[in-house]
Amino acid sequence: MKSSKLAVASFFLFSLPMFCQRARDLGIKPGVLPTGRLNAITDVAGVKVGHVTLVEGERIRTGVTAVLPHGGNLFQNKVAGGIHIANAFGKLAGSTQVEELGNIETPIILTNTLSVAEGIAGAVEWTLKQTGNENVMSVNALVGETNDARLNDIRGRHVKVSHVMQAIEAAKTGAVEEGNVGAGTGTIAFGWKGGIGTSSRVLPAALGGFTIGVLVQSNYGGILTIDGVPVGKELGQYYLKQYAEPAPGGSCMIVIATDAPMDARNLKRLASRSILGLGVTGSSTSNGSGEYAIAFSTSNSRDLLANDAMSPLFQAVKEATEEAVYNSMLAAKTSKDVQALPVDRVKQILQRYKPRP
């Protein structure tokens, strides 16, 4: 009961606009393509994001993030979807049906490793309650996770079905809260506080004018690199600094939205290119880190893009994924003994490597 009350409080708190430092505030602009107006996954028209954040005492640091491809009845109006798995040390419930049928019929739910069952139950219950679904007998809930056990009492299973439904109901268009919110509340990236981050790219009109939006739940390790600069090495915190140390685990979930008309096959190809963006941040997709990418299209057009038209979108998703990771870390705040990325020192390092007027 106590956690339930806390979740309701978080719902109202994180429905309010919040200012967080982002990559572009530091002059970090990965790639060559422009961002959308919000530089967020919600730059793709109709896409909604909701969080429920659970923070209580010194033990509980977890939550739920829901991504809705549109605000209508998702089961009745499914979207084309594709999934790419770079390393399958993790759980992505519902992935096999998406692979088989090429569509997504529920909100995409992100949470912690031991709360996937609650994620499924919440997405199913919400779907069954939607008007028009009175005769539905099968629901394929799509639920991903990362492990937040370092900061969270994960075995306590504090995420409840009601929290999942609250996150879905809280989903909105517009600015997306980043950092220690929702499924990013207890995550760690490169030894610093990770979290939820988002970014977008827009193709020029000559290439279709399509928008790509990315949201990440960053919880992985490696050697942090920002805008090509070896920030992790400069800060003295990076994988294999001590050669006997275990490989970093944790995982990263990547959700990709686009208004470009694509079928499931090309969405799967698009999802695979997001891992390139993850790589340039310093990830080597270690053995214990599950890297999953989910892509969907909001387009209803039957005039699908040809294979030859995909390359600019591949570039866009790579750039947006990279920036989303940086935003997830820059917006994050220190939690317990896990420090936030030291932004002032990062600024100094970037200035030294890449002097700016």
C-alpha positions in Angstrom: 0.0 0.0 0.0 2.8 2.4 0.8 4.4 1.9 -2.6 1.1 2.4 -4.3 0.6 5.8 -2.7 4.1 6.7 -3.6 3.5 5.8 -7.3 0.4 8.0 -7.4 2.5 10.9 -6.0 5.2 10.2 -8.7 2.5 10.3 -11.4 1.6 13.9 -10.6 5.2 15.0 -9.9 6.5 13.7 -13.2 3.6 15.0 -15.3 5.1 18.4 -14.7 7.7 20.0 -17.0 11.2 19.5 -15.6 14.4 21.1 -16.7 17.4 18.8 -17.1 20.7 19.5 -18.7 21.0 17.8 -22.1 23.8 17.1 -24.5 23.1 20.2 -26.6 23.5 22.4 -23.6 27.2 21.3 -23.6 27.5 21.8 -27.4 27.3 18.0 -28.0 25.6 17.5 -31.4 26.2 14.0 -32.7 26.0 13.5 -36.4 24.8 15.8 -39.2 21.0 15.7 -39.1 18.8 18.2 -37.3 16.7 17.2 -34.3 12.9 17.6 -34.1 11.3 20.4 -32.1 11.5 18.6 -28.8 14.6 16.4 -29.6 12.5 13.5 -28.2 10.8 10.4 -29.3 7.5 12.4 -29.1 8.6 14.4 -32.1 7.0 11.5 -34.0 3.4 12.7 -34.1 1.1 10.8 -31.8 3.7 9.0 -29.8 3.2 9.2 -26.0 5.5 8.4 -23.0 4.5 7.9 -19.4 6.5 7.2 -16.2 5.7 5.9 -12.7 8.7 6.4 -10.4 9.1 4.5 -7.1 11.5 5.9 -4.6 11.1 5.0 -0.9 13.7 5.1 1.9 17.1 3.7 1.0 15.9 0.5 -0.6 13.5 1.2 -3.4 14.7 2.9 -6.6 12.7 1.5 -9.6 9.7 2.2 -11.8 7.9 1.8 -15.1 8.1 3.6 -18.4 5.4 3.1 -21.1 5.7 4.1 -24.7 2.5 4.3 -26.7 2.8 4.4 -30.6 -0.5 6.3 -30.7 -3.3 7.4 -28.4 -6.0 5.2 -29.9 -6.9 1.5 -29.4 -3.5 -0.2 -30.1 -5.0 -3.7 -30.3 -7.5 -2.7 -32.9 -5.0 -0.4 -34.7 -1.7 -2.3 -34.5 1.5 -0.7 -35.7 4.2 -2.3 -37.8 7.1 -3.3 -35.6 10.5 -5.0 -35.7 13.0 -6.1 -33.1 16.8 -6.5 -33.1 18.7 -8.3 -30.4 22.5 -7.4 -30.2 23.0 -9.6 -27.1 20.2 -11.7 -25.6 21.2 -11.7 -21.9 17.9 -10.3 -20.8 14.1 -10.5 -21.2 11.9 -9.1 -23.9 8.5 -10.6 -23.4 6.3 -10.7 -26.5 9.2 -10.5 -28.9 8.5 -13.8 -30.7 5.0 -12.8 -31.9 6.3 -9.4 -33.1 9.0 -11.3 -35.0 6.3 -13.7 -36.5 3.6 -11.2 -37.3 5.5 -7.9 -37.7 3.2 -5.8 -35.6 2.8 -4.3 -32.1 -0.6 -4.3 -30.3 0.1 -3.0 -26.8 2.0 -0.2 -25.2 5.7 -0.9 -24.9 6.6 -1.4 -21.2 10.0 -0.9 -19.7 10.7 -1.9 -16.1 13.2 -3.9 -14.0 14.2 -7.5 -14.5 12.0 -9.2 -11.9 9.0 -7.1 -12.7 8.4 -8.2 -16.3 5.5 -10.4 -15.2 3.8 -7.3 -13.7 4.6 -5.4 -16.9 2.8 -8.1 -18.9 -0.2 -8.2 -16.6 -0.6 -4.5 -16.6 -0.4 -4.1 -20.4 -2.9 -7.0 -20.8 -5.4 -5.6 -18.2 -5.2 -2.2 -19.7 -5.8 -3.6 -23.2 -8.7 -5.7 -22.2 -10.4 -2.7 -20.6 -10.3 -0.6 -23.8 -13.6 0.0 -25.6 -13.9 -2.3 -28.5 -11.8 -5.1 -27.0 -14.7 -6.8 -25.2 -14.2 -10.0 -27.2 -10.4 -10.1 -27.2 -9.0 -13.5 -26.0 -5.3 -13.1 -26.7 -3.0 -10.1 -26.1 0.7 -10.0 -26.9 2.2 -7.6 -24.3 5.7 -6.3 -25.2 7.7 -5.8 -22.1 11.5 -5.1 -21.7 13.8 -4.7 -18.8 17.1 -3.9 -17.3 18.5 -5.0 -13.9 18.5 -2.2 -11.3 19.5 -4.5 -8.3 22.5 -2.3 -7.4 20.3 0.6 -6.4 17.0 -1.1 -5.9 15.6 -3.9 -3.7 14.8 -5.9 -6.8 13.8 -9.0 -5.0 11.1 -7.1 -3.2 9.2 -6.9 -6.4 7.8 -3.4 -5.6 6.4 -2.7 -9.1 2.8 -3.7 -9.2 0.3 -4.2 -12.0 -1.4 -0.9 -10.9 1.9 1.0 -11.4 2.1 -0.3 -15.0 -1.4 0.8 -15.7 -0.7 4.2 -14.1 2.3 4.6 -16.4 0.2 3.9 -19.5 -2.5 6.3 -18.3 0.1 8.9 -17.6 1.5 8.8 -21.1 1.4 12.1 -22.9 2.8 13.8 -26.0 5.2 16.7 -25.6 8.4 16.9 -23.6 9.7 13.6 -22.1 11.2 13.5 -18.6 14.7 12.1 -18.5 17.2 10.7 -16.0 16.0 9.2 -12.7 12.4 8.6 -13.8 10.3 5.5 -14.6 12.3 2.5 -15.7 15.5 4.6 -15.4 15.1 5.3 -11.7 17.6 2.6 -10.6 19.8 2.2 -13.6 23.6 2.8 -13.9 25.6 3.6 -17.0 29.4 3.3 -17.3 29.6 3.4 -13.4 27.6 6.6 -13.2 23.9 7.1 -12.8 22.0 6.2 -15.9 18.4 6.6 -16.7 15.8 7.4 -19.4 17.0 9.5 -22.3 15.6 10.5 -25.6 16.5 12.3 -28.9 15.2 12.7 -32.5 16.3 13.4 -36.0 14.4 14.8 -39.0 15.4 14.0 -42.6 15.4 16.9 -45.1 12.3 17.2 -47.3 14.3 15.9 -50.3 14.7 12.6 -48.4 11.1 12.4 -47.3 11.1 14.7 -44.3 10.6 11.7 -42.0 11.2 11.8 -38.2 13.0 9.2 -36.1 12.7 9.3 -32.4 14.6 7.2 -29.9 14.1 6.5 -26.1 16.7 4.5 -24.1 16.8 2.9 -20.7 20.6 3.1 -20.1 22.0 0.5 -17.7 25.2 -0.8 -19.3 29.0 -0.3 -19.1 32.2 0.0 -21.1 34.4 2.9 -21.7 32.4 6.1 -21.9 33.0 8.1 -25.0 31.2 11.4 -25.6 31.3 13.0 -29.0 34.4 11.0 -29.8 36.2 12.0 -26.6 37.4 9.3 -24.2 35.6 10.8 -21.2 35.6 7.6 -19.1 39.4 7.3 -19.4 39.9 10.9 -18.6 37.7 10.6 -15.5 39.6 7.4 -14.5 36.4 5.2 -14.5 36.2 2.6 -17.3 36.0 -1.1 -18.0 39.3 -3.0 -17.9 41.1 -0.3 -15.9 41.7 -3.2 -13.5 42.2 -6.2 -15.9 40.7 -8.7 -13.5 37.4 -6.9 -13.0 34.2 -8.6 -14.3 32.6 -7.4 -17.5 29.9 -4.8 -16.9 26.3 -6.0 -17.1 23.0 -4.3 -16.8 21.6 -4.0 -20.3 20.1 -1.3 -22.5 16.6 -1.1 -23.9 16.1 1.1 -27.1 12.7 2.1 -28.4 12.6 3.6 -31.8 9.6 5.4 -33.4 9.2 6.8 -36.9 6.6 8.2 -39.2 8.3 6.7 -42.2 6.2 4.1 -44.0 8.1 0.8 -43.4 7.2 -2.9 -43.1 8.4 -5.1 -40.3 11.5 -6.2 -42.3 12.9 -2.7 -42.7 11.9 -1.8 -39.2 14.1 -4.7 -38.0 16.9 -3.4 -40.1 16.4 0.1 -38.7 16.5 -1.3 -35.1 19.8 -3.0 -35.8 21.5 0.3 -36.7 20.6 1.8 -33.3 23.3 -0.5 -31.9 25.9 1.4 -33.8 24.9 4.5 -31.8 25.2 2.5 -28.6 28.7 1.4 -29.7 30.0 4.9 -30.2 29.1 5.8 -26.6 31.6 3.1 -25.5 29.6 -0.1 -25.2 31.0 -3.4 -26.4 27.7 -5.2 -25.6 29.4 -7.3 -22.9 28.3 -10.9 -22.1 26.0 -9.9 -19.2 24.4 -6.9 -20.9 21.3 -7.4 -22.9 20.9 -5.0 -25.8 17.5 -4.9 -27.3 16.0 -2.5 -29.9 12.3 -2.2 -30.7 11.2 -0.1 -33.7 7.8 0.8 -34.9 6.2 2.9 -37.6 3.1 5.1 -37.0 2.5 5.5 -40.8 -0.7 4.1 -42.3 0.6 4.5 -45.9 0.6 1.5 -48.1 3.4 3.1 -50.2 6.3 1.6 -48.3 9.9 2.8 -48.6 12.1 0.9 -50.8 15.3 -0.6 -49.5 17.4 2.0 -51.3 15.6 4.8 -49.3 16.6 3.3 -45.9 20.2 4.6 -45.6 19.4 8.1 -44.4 17.1 6.6 -41.7 19.9 4.3 -40.6 22.1 7.4 -40.1 19.3 9.1 -38.2 18.7 6.3 -35.8 22.4 6.0 -35.1 22.7 9.7 -34.3 19.6 9.8 -32.1 20.5 6.7 -30.1 23.9 8.1 -29.3 22.4 11.4 -28.1 19.7 9.7 -26.2 22.3 7.9 -24.1 24.1 11.2 -23.3 20.8 12.8 -22.3 20.0 9.9 -20.0 23.2 10.4 -18.1 23.3 14.2 -18.1 19.8 14.4 -16.8 20.4 11.8 -14.1 21.1 12.7 -10.5 23.2 11.0 -7.8 21.4 8.1 -6.2 22.7 6.6 -3.0 26.3 5.8 -3.6 26.1 6.0 -7.4 27.3 9.4 -8.5 25.8 11.5 -11.4 28.2 12.1 -14.3 30.3 15.1 -13.2 29.1 17.6 -15.7 31.6 20.4 -15.0 34.5 18.0 -15.4 33.0 16.6 -18.6 32.8 20.2 -20.0 36.4 20.7 -19.2 37.5 17.5 -20.9 35.4 18.2 -24.0 36.8 21.7 -24.2 40.3 20.4 -24.0 39.8 17.9 -26.8 37.5 20.0 -28.9 38.0 23.7 -28.1 34.9 25.8 -28.8 34.9 29.6 -29.1 
